[in-house]
Amino acid sequence: MSLSGIIPATIPASAIGTDITLTREDMKFIAALVYEQAGIVIREHKEAMTRGRLARRVKALGLGSVAEYCAFLKTPQAASELPELINAVTTNHTAFFRERHHFDHLRREVMPRLVQERAGRRGRIRIWSSACSSGEEAYSIAATCREAIGPRSDLDFRILATDIDTDILARAEAGIYPADLFERLPADVKSSMRLEAGSTRGDARISEELRRMVAFKRLNLIETWPMKGPFDVIFCRNVFIYFDTQTKASILDRFVALLSPGGFLYLGHSESLPQPHPNLRLIGRTIYERTA
Ligand SMILES: C[S@@+](CC[C@H](N)C(=O)[O-])C[C@H]1O[C@@H](n2cnc3c(N)ncnc32)[C@H](O)[C@@H]1O
């Protein structure tokens, strides 16, 4: 089907019986709504992907078409659907020890200094995984830091892990993953990723000890944040790619305000600062140190 103003759709098997045609007007409406709610920029070439993601919501709500879904989103009753829409359009790709150099920097450069500075007086160490997706990043941080902290109990250590997507956060909190994800980890980090004994049906669960190190919460990066900080390290990886320059600059200023002087910000491999920041110094591959 190819009509003027209508984008041809490849209908996935799961959506048979559902009309997932997305008009340019509805695509613009969805893009504007998602930008307003989450700061995520949906570019025109993502139309096919957007159609597929909206089809999930159309089906879940028992509607007949994407057009009906868009019409529903314009009604006052749709307020409770907005989080579901955001859950549907987010990209959650992640992995344990993804972009390994950040965990190496954390283990070799950051944690030994923090432990030495703060041990003995219940010193506080805080790390924030600010777009944590299904939790692999936060548990990789926990595994890395647990090794550095060892059995000592004279530190107040916590990881805050946040994301906008409530579905993915529920998975993160459960801490259950296909066991082969752990099998495939490089040998030197594999042993640090403690798992519960007795995995079932090909799944394995992160140990309670590591799970207790992390607090998962819903947080939208473009809204106000309840935390006061300071954080010693902030991971903000592979989410800036979805934001425009203005959104990135405003979030970055707020990260800097929450980072302790000498603290570190890690960005994703294809990300950089929207513009040089007077209080951040690039000290390694996508590693920034707060200078003042
Ligand atoms: C590609 S994942 C990155 C996961 C992990 N940081 C990594 O690098 O492997 C991007 C995550 O950003 C989240 N996200 C998108 N917009 C957000 C927003 N406005 N506030 C908080 N999280 C957001 C998505 O839900 C998704 O889980």
The ligand as an SDF file (V2000), in Angstrom:
LIG
                    3D

 27 29  0  0  0  0  0  0  0  0999 V2000
   20.1380    2.1460   25.2710 C   0  0  0  0  0  0  0  0  0  0  0  0
   19.6420    2.1180   26.9470 S   0  0  0  0  0  0  0  0  0  0  0  0
   21.2040    2.3800   27.7530 C   0  0  0  0  0  0  0  0  0  0  0  0
   21.4150    1.4380   28.9140 C   0  0  0  0  0  0  0  0  0  0  0  0
   22.7730    1.5260   29.5880 C   0  0  0  0  0  0  0  0  0  0  0  0
   23.0270    2.8430   30.1240 N   0  0  0  0  0  0  0  0  0  0  0  0
   23.8630    1.1290   28.6430 C   0  0  0  0  0  0  0  0  0  0  0  0
   24.6220    1.9850   28.1850 O   0  0  0  0  0  0  0  0  0  0  0  0
   23.9790   -0.0690   28.3510 O   0  0  0  0  0  0  0  0  0  0  0  0
   18.8610    3.7270   27.1030 C   0  0  0  0  0  0  0  0  0  0  0  0
   17.9300    3.8320   28.3050 C   0  0  0  0  0  0  0  0  0  0  0  0
   17.5960    5.2070   28.4880 O   0  0  0  0  0  0  0  0  0  0  0  0
   16.2930    5.2550   29.0070 C   0  0  0  0  0  0  0  0  0  0  0  0
   15.7370    6.6130   28.8170 N   0  0  0  0  0  0  0  0  0  0  0  0
   15.3260    7.1990   27.6670 C   0  0  0  0  0  0  0  0  0  0  0  0
   14.8540    8.4290   27.9120 N   0  0  0  0  0  0  0  0  0  0  0  0
   14.9650    8.6430   29.2410 C   0  0  0  0  0  0  0  0  0  0  0  0
   14.6360    9.7240   30.0960 C   0  0  0  0  0  0  0  0  0  0  0  0
   14.0810   10.8540   29.6440 N   0  0  0  0  0  0  0  0  0  0  0  0
   14.9000    9.5920   31.4190 N   0  0  0  0  0  0  0  0  0  0  0  0
   15.4490    8.4540   31.9010 C   0  0  0  0  0  0  0  0  0  0  0  0
   15.7710    7.3900   31.1390 N   0  0  0  0  0  0  0  0  0  0  0  0
   15.5400    7.4810   29.8190 C   0  0  0  0  0  0  0  0  0  0  0  0
   15.5540    4.1690   28.2390 C   0  0  0  0  0  0  0  0  0  0  0  0
   14.3870    3.7390   28.8950 O   0  0  0  0  0  0  0  0  0  0  0  0
   16.6280    3.0840   28.1260 C   0  0  0  0  0  0  0  0  0  0  0  0
   16.4710    2.0920   29.1140 O   0  0  0  0  0  0  0  0  0  0  0  0
  1  2  1  0
  2  3  1  0
  2 10  1  0
  3  4  1  0
  4  5  1  0
  5  6  1  0
  5  7  1  0
  7  8  2  0
  7  9  1  0
 10 11  1  0
 11 12  1  0
 11 26  1  0
 12 13  1  0
 13 14  1  0
 13 24  1  0
 14 15  1  0
 14 23  1  0
 15 16  2  0
 16 17  1  0
 17 18  1  0
 17 23  2  0
 18 19  1  0
 18 20  2  0
 20 21  1  0
 21 22  2  0
 22 23  1  0
 24 25  1  0
 24 26  1  0
 26 27  1  0
M  CHG  2   2   1   9  -1
M  END
$$$$
